[in-house]
Amino acid sequence: MRKKKGFLQIDFAFVALIFFILFFMTYTFYNSYLENLSSDMTNKIFTADSRDICNMLVSTPGFPQNWEADISTLVFIGMKNISANYSLDSLKIAEFTSENYINITDKLYLEDEFVTIKIIGLETNASYLDFGEELSSSQFSLYSCYSNYNSEPVKVMVQIWN
């Protein structure tokens, strides 16, 4: 029996249609997977940066240790009081002003990110520091660590915005 040409063309068109549907579905799912993976990596990097900055601020006095006397000498930033364990230095905290924003954020070694740092008393709920400006960006990370300031336990919050 003789095959008709029309049936072969319909079969080929059907196979091509199935191939393009499968290719489109695979491409769409794979692209979505890569976007989620990239977003997760960005969030992990932000979280690690905010954690590292928070721990650095409360656990070191910075370098040089008296950087608050002349902020232009600042190499490595920290807020820990040299003479008191687990306490923050009020003179160093006073240097966290909008005029010193660029000097301080440069020493946090952030590239294109913005940072906000807040210190809030746990018992009195007093705000001891509100440094930086919150942005309207949806991408940010927040990390909190704890210390003492003026004999009160405080929460230090570091937010990094992209």
PyMOL CGO cylinders between C-alpha atoms (Angstrom):
from pymol import cmd
from pymol.cgo import CYLINDER

trace = [
    CYLINDER, 0.00, 0.00, 0.00, 1.24, 3.45, -0.79, 0.3, 1, 1, 1, 1, 1, 1,
    CYLINDER, 1.24, 3.45, -0.79, 1.86, 6.09, 1.98, 0.3, 1, 1, 1, 1, 1, 1,
    CYLINDER, 1.86, 6.09, 1.98, 0.36, 9.46, 1.53, 0.3, 1, 1, 1, 1, 1, 1,
    CYLINDER, 0.36, 9.46, 1.53, 2.55, 12.55, 1.84, 0.3, 1, 1, 1, 1, 1, 1,
    CYLINDER, 2.55, 12.55, 1.84, 0.08, 14.42, 4.02, 0.3, 1, 1, 1, 1, 1, 1,
    CYLINDER, 0.08, 14.42, 4.02, 0.31, 11.97, 6.90, 0.3, 1, 1, 1, 1, 1, 1,
    CYLINDER, 0.31, 11.97, 6.90, 4.09, 12.31, 7.06, 0.3, 1, 1, 1, 1, 1, 1,
    CYLINDER, 4.09, 12.31, 7.06, 3.87, 16.09, 7.25, 0.3, 1, 1, 1, 1, 1, 1,
    CYLINDER, 3.87, 16.09, 7.25, 1.26, 15.97, 10.02, 0.3, 1, 1, 1, 1, 1, 1,
    CYLINDER, 1.26, 15.97, 10.02, 3.39, 13.52, 12.03, 0.3, 1, 1, 1, 1, 1, 1,
    CYLINDER, 3.39, 13.52, 12.03, 6.45, 15.73, 11.61, 0.3, 1, 1, 1, 1, 1, 1,
    CYLINDER, 6.45, 15.73, 11.61, 4.49, 18.85, 12.64, 0.3, 1, 1, 1, 1, 1, 1,
    CYLINDER, 4.49, 18.85, 12.64, 3.14, 17.06, 15.70, 0.3, 1, 1, 1, 1, 1, 1,
    CYLINDER, 3.14, 17.06, 15.70, 6.63, 15.89, 16.75, 0.3, 1, 1, 1, 1, 1, 1,
    CYLINDER, 6.63, 15.89, 16.75, 8.05, 19.40, 16.21, 0.3, 1, 1, 1, 1, 1, 1,
    CYLINDER, 8.05, 19.40, 16.21, 5.22, 20.90, 18.29, 0.3, 1, 1, 1, 1, 1, 1,
    CYLINDER, 5.22, 20.90, 18.29, 5.88, 18.46, 21.17, 0.3, 1, 1, 1, 1, 1, 1,
    CYLINDER, 5.88, 18.46, 21.17, 9.63, 19.21, 20.93, 0.3, 1, 1, 1, 1, 1, 1,
    CYLINDER, 9.63, 19.21, 20.93, 9.10, 22.99, 21.15, 0.3, 1, 1, 1, 1, 1, 1,
    CYLINDER, 9.10, 22.99, 21.15, 6.66, 22.64, 24.06, 0.3, 1, 1, 1, 1, 1, 1,
    CYLINDER, 6.66, 22.64, 24.06, 9.14, 20.47, 25.99, 0.3, 1, 1, 1, 1, 1, 1,
    CYLINDER, 9.14, 20.47, 25.99, 12.02, 22.81, 25.12, 0.3, 1, 1, 1, 1, 1, 1,
    CYLINDER, 12.02, 22.81, 25.12, 10.04, 25.89, 26.25, 0.3, 1, 1, 1, 1, 1, 1,
    CYLINDER, 10.04, 25.89, 26.25, 9.00, 24.23, 29.53, 0.3, 1, 1, 1, 1, 1, 1,
    CYLINDER, 9.00, 24.23, 29.53, 12.56, 23.09, 30.27, 0.3, 1, 1, 1, 1, 1, 1,
    CYLINDER, 12.56, 23.09, 30.27, 13.97, 26.54, 29.45, 0.3, 1, 1, 1, 1, 1, 1,
    CYLINDER, 13.97, 26.54, 29.45, 11.36, 28.29, 31.61, 0.3, 1, 1, 1, 1, 1, 1,
    CYLINDER, 11.36, 28.29, 31.61, 11.90, 26.04, 34.65, 0.3, 1, 1, 1, 1, 1, 1,
    CYLINDER, 11.90, 26.04, 34.65, 15.69, 26.17, 34.35, 0.3, 1, 1, 1, 1, 1, 1,
    CYLINDER, 15.69, 26.17, 34.35, 15.68, 29.96, 34.00, 0.3, 1, 1, 1, 1, 1, 1,
    CYLINDER, 15.68, 29.96, 34.00, 13.45, 30.27, 37.06, 0.3, 1, 1, 1, 1, 1, 1,
    CYLINDER, 13.45, 30.27, 37.06, 15.76, 27.94, 38.99, 0.3, 1, 1, 1, 1, 1, 1,
    CYLINDER, 15.76, 27.94, 38.99, 18.81, 30.08, 38.12, 0.3, 1, 1, 1, 1, 1, 1,
    CYLINDER, 18.81, 30.08, 38.12, 17.05, 33.29, 39.18, 0.3, 1, 1, 1, 1, 1, 1,
    CYLINDER, 17.05, 33.29, 39.18, 16.11, 31.76, 42.53, 0.3, 1, 1, 1, 1, 1, 1,
    CYLINDER, 16.11, 31.76, 42.53, 19.65, 30.46, 43.01, 0.3, 1, 1, 1, 1, 1, 1,
    CYLINDER, 19.65, 30.46, 43.01, 21.10, 33.91, 42.27, 0.3, 1, 1, 1, 1, 1, 1,
    CYLINDER, 21.10, 33.91, 42.27, 18.66, 35.56, 44.69, 0.3, 1, 1, 1, 1, 1, 1,
    CYLINDER, 18.66, 35.56, 44.69, 19.51, 33.04, 47.42, 0.3, 1, 1, 1, 1, 1, 1,
    CYLINDER, 19.51, 33.04, 47.42, 23.24, 33.65, 46.97, 0.3, 1, 1, 1, 1, 1, 1,
    CYLINDER, 23.24, 33.65, 46.97, 22.75, 37.42, 47.18, 0.3, 1, 1, 1, 1, 1, 1,
    CYLINDER, 22.75, 37.42, 47.18, 20.74, 37.02, 50.39, 0.3, 1, 1, 1, 1, 1, 1,
    CYLINDER, 20.74, 37.02, 50.39, 23.40, 34.77, 51.92, 0.3, 1, 1, 1, 1, 1, 1,
    CYLINDER, 23.40, 34.77, 51.92, 26.15, 37.24, 51.07, 0.3, 1, 1, 1, 1, 1, 1,
    CYLINDER, 26.15, 37.24, 51.07, 24.14, 40.13, 52.53, 0.3, 1, 1, 1, 1, 1, 1,
    CYLINDER, 24.14, 40.13, 52.53, 23.44, 38.17, 55.69, 0.3, 1, 1, 1, 1, 1, 1,
    CYLINDER, 23.44, 38.17, 55.69, 27.10, 37.22, 56.10, 0.3, 1, 1, 1, 1, 1, 1,
    CYLINDER, 27.10, 37.22, 56.10, 28.19, 40.84, 55.58, 0.3, 1, 1, 1, 1, 1, 1,
    CYLINDER, 28.19, 40.84, 55.58, 25.71, 42.24, 58.10, 0.3, 1, 1, 1, 1, 1, 1,
    CYLINDER, 25.71, 42.24, 58.10, 26.66, 39.53, 60.63, 0.3, 1, 1, 1, 1, 1, 1,
    CYLINDER, 26.66, 39.53, 60.63, 30.37, 40.22, 60.20, 0.3, 1, 1, 1, 1, 1, 1,
    CYLINDER, 30.37, 40.22, 60.20, 29.93, 44.00, 60.51, 0.3, 1, 1, 1, 1, 1, 1,
    CYLINDER, 29.93, 44.00, 60.51, 27.77, 43.67, 63.62, 0.3, 1, 1, 1, 1, 1, 1,
    CYLINDER, 27.77, 43.67, 63.62, 30.24, 41.35, 65.33, 0.3, 1, 1, 1, 1, 1, 1,
    CYLINDER, 30.24, 41.35, 65.33, 33.16, 43.56, 64.32, 0.3, 1, 1, 1, 1, 1, 1,
    CYLINDER, 33.16, 43.56, 64.32, 31.52, 46.68, 65.75, 0.3, 1, 1, 1, 1, 1, 1,
    CYLINDER, 31.52, 46.68, 65.75, 30.79, 45.19, 69.18, 0.3, 1, 1, 1, 1, 1, 1,
    CYLINDER, 30.79, 45.19, 69.18, 33.90, 43.05, 69.62, 0.3, 1, 1, 1, 1, 1, 1,
    CYLINDER, 33.90, 43.05, 69.62, 36.73, 45.36, 68.57, 0.3, 1, 1, 1, 1, 1, 1,
    CYLINDER, 36.73, 45.36, 68.57, 37.77, 48.92, 69.45, 0.3, 1, 1, 1, 1, 1, 1,
    CYLINDER, 37.77, 48.92, 69.45, 38.90, 49.46, 65.88, 0.3, 1, 1, 1, 1, 1, 1,
    CYLINDER, 38.90, 49.46, 65.88, 42.31, 50.48, 64.62, 0.3, 1, 1, 1, 1, 1, 1,
    CYLINDER, 42.31, 50.48, 64.62, 43.84, 52.64, 65.77, 0.3, 1, 1, 1, 1, 1, 1,
    CYLINDER, 43.84, 52.64, 65.77, 42.16, 52.08, 69.11, 0.3, 1, 1, 1, 1, 1, 1,
    CYLINDER, 42.16, 52.08, 69.11, 41.56, 55.82, 69.59, 0.3, 1, 1, 1, 1, 1, 1,
    CYLINDER, 41.56, 55.82, 69.59, 40.27, 56.46, 66.08, 0.3, 1, 1, 1, 1, 1, 1,
    CYLINDER, 40.27, 56.46, 66.08, 37.46, 58.64, 67.44, 0.3, 1, 1, 1, 1, 1, 1,
    CYLINDER, 37.46, 58.64, 67.44, 40.03, 61.38, 68.24, 0.3, 1, 1, 1, 1, 1, 1,
    CYLINDER, 40.03, 61.38, 68.24, 40.78, 61.78, 64.51, 0.3, 1, 1, 1, 1, 1, 1,
    CYLINDER, 40.78, 61.78, 64.51, 38.49, 59.90, 62.14, 0.3, 1, 1, 1, 1, 1, 1,
    CYLINDER, 38.49, 59.90, 62.14, 40.87, 60.46, 59.22, 0.3, 1, 1, 1, 1, 1, 1,
    CYLINDER, 40.87, 60.46, 59.22, 43.24, 57.93, 60.84, 0.3, 1, 1, 1, 1, 1, 1,
    CYLINDER, 43.24, 57.93, 60.84, 40.57, 55.23, 60.86, 0.3, 1, 1, 1, 1, 1, 1,
    CYLINDER, 40.57, 55.23, 60.86, 41.71, 51.97, 59.28, 0.3, 1, 1, 1, 1, 1, 1,
    CYLINDER, 41.71, 51.97, 59.28, 39.43, 49.38, 60.91, 0.3, 1, 1, 1, 1, 1, 1,
    CYLINDER, 39.43, 49.38, 60.91, 36.20, 50.37, 62.65, 0.3, 1, 1, 1, 1, 1, 1,
    CYLINDER, 36.20, 50.37, 62.65, 34.87, 49.17, 65.99, 0.3, 1, 1, 1, 1, 1, 1,
    CYLINDER, 34.87, 49.17, 65.99, 32.83, 50.54, 68.90, 0.3, 1, 1, 1, 1, 1, 1,
    CYLINDER, 32.83, 50.54, 68.90, 34.12, 48.49, 71.83, 0.3, 1, 1, 1, 1, 1, 1,
    CYLINDER, 34.12, 48.49, 71.83, 35.40, 50.39, 74.85, 0.3, 1, 1, 1, 1, 1, 1,
    CYLINDER, 35.40, 50.39, 74.85, 39.04, 49.52, 75.47, 0.3, 1, 1, 1, 1, 1, 1,
    CYLINDER, 39.04, 49.52, 75.47, 38.79, 49.63, 79.27, 0.3, 1, 1, 1, 1, 1, 1,
    CYLINDER, 38.79, 49.63, 79.27, 35.44, 47.91, 79.76, 0.3, 1, 1, 1, 1, 1, 1,
    CYLINDER, 35.44, 47.91, 79.76, 34.59, 44.38, 78.68, 0.3, 1, 1, 1, 1, 1, 1,
    CYLINDER, 34.59, 44.38, 78.68, 31.49, 43.96, 76.53, 0.3, 1, 1, 1, 1, 1, 1,
    CYLINDER, 31.49, 43.96, 76.53, 30.71, 47.66, 76.61, 0.3, 1, 1, 1, 1, 1, 1,
    CYLINDER, 30.71, 47.66, 76.61, 30.47, 50.15, 73.78, 0.3, 1, 1, 1, 1, 1, 1,
    CYLINDER, 30.47, 50.15, 73.78, 32.40, 53.44, 73.82, 0.3, 1, 1, 1, 1, 1, 1,
    CYLINDER, 32.40, 53.44, 73.82, 30.21, 56.56, 73.85, 0.3, 1, 1, 1, 1, 1, 1,
    CYLINDER, 30.21, 56.56, 73.85, 32.89, 58.66, 72.10, 0.3, 1, 1, 1, 1, 1, 1,
    CYLINDER, 32.89, 58.66, 72.10, 33.09, 56.17, 69.23, 0.3, 1, 1, 1, 1, 1, 1,
    CYLINDER, 33.09, 56.17, 69.23, 29.31, 56.00, 68.94, 0.3, 1, 1, 1, 1, 1, 1,
    CYLINDER, 29.31, 56.00, 68.94, 29.19, 59.81, 68.81, 0.3, 1, 1, 1, 1, 1, 1,
    CYLINDER, 29.19, 59.81, 68.81, 31.30, 59.69, 65.62, 0.3, 1, 1, 1, 1, 1, 1,
    CYLINDER, 31.30, 59.69, 65.62, 28.53, 57.82, 63.76, 0.3, 1, 1, 1, 1, 1, 1,
    CYLINDER, 28.53, 57.82, 63.76, 27.02, 60.95, 62.20, 0.3, 1, 1, 1, 1, 1, 1,
    CYLINDER, 27.02, 60.95, 62.20, 25.76, 61.77, 58.73, 0.3, 1, 1, 1, 1, 1, 1,
    CYLINDER, 25.76, 61.77, 58.73, 28.90, 63.91, 58.18, 0.3, 1, 1, 1, 1, 1, 1,
    CYLINDER, 28.90, 63.91, 58.18, 31.08, 60.83, 58.79, 0.3, 1, 1, 1, 1, 1, 1,
    CYLINDER, 31.08, 60.83, 58.79, 28.89, 58.42, 56.81, 0.3, 1, 1, 1, 1, 1, 1,
    CYLINDER, 28.89, 58.42, 56.81, 31.29, 58.06, 53.88, 0.3, 1, 1, 1, 1, 1, 1,
    CYLINDER, 31.29, 58.06, 53.88, 34.38, 57.69, 56.11, 0.3, 1, 1, 1, 1, 1, 1,
    CYLINDER, 34.38, 57.69, 56.11, 32.70, 55.03, 58.22, 0.3, 1, 1, 1, 1, 1, 1,
    CYLINDER, 32.70, 55.03, 58.22, 31.09, 53.05, 55.39, 0.3, 1, 1, 1, 1, 1, 1,
    CYLINDER, 31.09, 53.05, 55.39, 34.41, 53.03, 53.50, 0.3, 1, 1, 1, 1, 1, 1,
    CYLINDER, 34.41, 53.03, 53.50, 35.95, 51.25, 56.49, 0.3, 1, 1, 1, 1, 1, 1,
    CYLINDER, 35.95, 51.25, 56.49, 33.16, 48.66, 56.42, 0.3, 1, 1, 1, 1, 1, 1,
    CYLINDER, 33.16, 48.66, 56.42, 34.43, 47.71, 52.96, 0.3, 1, 1, 1, 1, 1, 1,
    CYLINDER, 34.43, 47.71, 52.96, 31.04, 47.62, 51.31, 0.3, 1, 1, 1, 1, 1, 1,
    CYLINDER, 31.04, 47.62, 51.31, 31.06, 48.22, 47.56, 0.3, 1, 1, 1, 1, 1, 1,
    CYLINDER, 31.06, 48.22, 47.56, 27.68, 49.45, 46.29, 0.3, 1, 1, 1, 1, 1, 1,
    CYLINDER, 27.68, 49.45, 46.29, 25.64, 48.74, 49.39, 0.3, 1, 1, 1, 1, 1, 1,
    CYLINDER, 25.64, 48.74, 49.39, 24.26, 51.14, 51.96, 0.3, 1, 1, 1, 1, 1, 1,
    CYLINDER, 24.26, 51.14, 51.96, 24.23, 50.45, 55.67, 0.3, 1, 1, 1, 1, 1, 1,
    CYLINDER, 24.23, 50.45, 55.67, 22.10, 51.44, 58.64, 0.3, 1, 1, 1, 1, 1, 1,
    CYLINDER, 22.10, 51.44, 58.64, 23.23, 50.83, 62.20, 0.3, 1, 1, 1, 1, 1, 1,
    CYLINDER, 23.23, 50.83, 62.20, 20.95, 51.17, 65.20, 0.3, 1, 1, 1, 1, 1, 1,
    CYLINDER, 20.95, 51.17, 65.20, 21.59, 50.72, 68.90, 0.3, 1, 1, 1, 1, 1, 1,
    CYLINDER, 21.59, 50.72, 68.90, 18.51, 50.23, 71.07, 0.3, 1, 1, 1, 1, 1, 1,
    CYLINDER, 18.51, 50.23, 71.07, 18.41, 49.67, 74.82, 0.3, 1, 1, 1, 1, 1, 1,
    CYLINDER, 18.41, 49.67, 74.82, 16.78, 46.38, 75.76, 0.3, 1, 1, 1, 1, 1, 1,
    CYLINDER, 16.78, 46.38, 75.76, 15.44, 47.56, 79.11, 0.3, 1, 1, 1, 1, 1, 1,
    CYLINDER, 15.44, 47.56, 79.11, 14.58, 51.19, 78.36, 0.3, 1, 1, 1, 1, 1, 1,
    CYLINDER, 14.58, 51.19, 78.36, 13.91, 50.83, 74.63, 0.3, 1, 1, 1, 1, 1, 1,
    CYLINDER, 13.91, 50.83, 74.63, 15.94, 54.03, 74.20, 0.3, 1, 1, 1, 1, 1, 1,
    CYLINDER, 15.94, 54.03, 74.20, 17.55, 54.69, 70.84, 0.3, 1, 1, 1, 1, 1, 1,
    CYLINDER, 17.55, 54.69, 70.84, 21.27, 55.37, 71.30, 0.3, 1, 1, 1, 1, 1, 1,
    CYLINDER, 21.27, 55.37, 71.30, 22.25, 55.38, 67.63, 0.3, 1, 1, 1, 1, 1, 1,
    CYLINDER, 22.25, 55.38, 67.63, 20.38, 55.71, 64.36, 0.3, 1, 1, 1, 1, 1, 1,
    CYLINDER, 20.38, 55.71, 64.36, 23.07, 55.83, 61.68, 0.3, 1, 1, 1, 1, 1, 1,
    CYLINDER, 23.07, 55.83, 61.68, 22.37, 55.77, 57.95, 0.3, 1, 1, 1, 1, 1, 1,
    CYLINDER, 22.37, 55.77, 57.95, 19.18, 55.97, 56.00, 0.3, 1, 1, 1, 1, 1, 1,
    CYLINDER, 19.18, 55.97, 56.00, 16.76, 53.19, 55.20, 0.3, 1, 1, 1, 1, 1, 1,
    CYLINDER, 16.76, 53.19, 55.20, 16.12, 52.78, 51.51, 0.3, 1, 1, 1, 1, 1, 1,
    CYLINDER, 16.12, 52.78, 51.51, 13.00, 51.70, 49.67, 0.3, 1, 1, 1, 1, 1, 1,
    CYLINDER, 13.00, 51.70, 49.67, 14.84, 48.76, 48.12, 0.3, 1, 1, 1, 1, 1, 1,
    CYLINDER, 14.84, 48.76, 48.12, 13.33, 45.36, 48.71, 0.3, 1, 1, 1, 1, 1, 1,
    CYLINDER, 13.33, 45.36, 48.71, 16.75, 43.72, 49.03, 0.3, 1, 1, 1, 1, 1, 1,
    CYLINDER, 16.75, 43.72, 49.03, 18.31, 44.07, 52.44, 0.3, 1, 1, 1, 1, 1, 1,
    CYLINDER, 18.31, 44.07, 52.44, 19.63, 41.96, 55.25, 0.3, 1, 1, 1, 1, 1, 1,
    CYLINDER, 19.63, 41.96, 55.25, 19.30, 42.53, 58.97, 0.3, 1, 1, 1, 1, 1, 1,
    CYLINDER, 19.30, 42.53, 58.97, 21.48, 41.09, 61.69, 0.3, 1, 1, 1, 1, 1, 1,
    CYLINDER, 21.48, 41.09, 61.69, 21.41, 41.85, 65.41, 0.3, 1, 1, 1, 1, 1, 1,
    CYLINDER, 21.41, 41.85, 65.41, 24.02, 41.31, 68.09, 0.3, 1, 1, 1, 1, 1, 1,
    CYLINDER, 24.02, 41.31, 68.09, 24.13, 42.33, 71.73, 0.3, 1, 1, 1, 1, 1, 1,
    CYLINDER, 24.13, 42.33, 71.73, 26.43, 44.34, 73.97, 0.3, 1, 1, 1, 1, 1, 1,
    CYLINDER, 26.43, 44.34, 73.97, 26.32, 46.85, 76.82, 0.3, 1, 1, 1, 1, 1, 1,
    CYLINDER, 26.32, 46.85, 76.82, 26.19, 50.60, 76.69, 0.3, 1, 1, 1, 1, 1, 1,
    CYLINDER, 26.19, 50.60, 76.69, 26.07, 52.83, 79.79, 0.3, 1, 1, 1, 1, 1, 1,
    CYLINDER, 26.07, 52.83, 79.79, 25.56, 49.71, 81.96, 0.3, 1, 1, 1, 1, 1, 1,
    CYLINDER, 25.56, 49.71, 81.96, 22.50, 48.70, 79.98, 0.3, 1, 1, 1, 1, 1, 1,
    CYLINDER, 22.50, 48.70, 79.98, 22.20, 45.72, 77.65, 0.3, 1, 1, 1, 1, 1, 1,
    CYLINDER, 22.20, 45.72, 77.65, 21.68, 46.93, 74.09, 0.3, 1, 1, 1, 1, 1, 1,
    CYLINDER, 21.68, 46.93, 74.09, 20.83, 45.43, 70.75, 0.3, 1, 1, 1, 1, 1, 1,
    CYLINDER, 20.83, 45.43, 70.75, 23.01, 46.50, 67.83, 0.3, 1, 1, 1, 1, 1, 1,
    CYLINDER, 23.01, 46.50, 67.83, 21.21, 46.10, 64.49, 0.3, 1, 1, 1, 1, 1, 1,
    CYLINDER, 21.21, 46.10, 64.49, 23.02, 46.27, 61.17, 0.3, 1, 1, 1, 1, 1, 1,
    CYLINDER, 23.02, 46.27, 61.17, 21.06, 46.47, 57.93, 0.3, 1, 1, 1, 1, 1, 1,
    CYLINDER, 21.06, 46.47, 57.93, 22.68, 46.33, 54.51, 0.3, 1, 1, 1, 1, 1, 1,
    CYLINDER, 22.68, 46.33, 54.51, 20.71, 47.64, 51.55, 0.3, 1, 1, 1, 1, 1, 1,
    CYLINDER, 20.71, 47.64, 51.55, 21.42, 47.02, 47.90, 0.3, 1, 1, 1, 1, 1, 1,
]
cmd.load_cgo(trace, "trace")
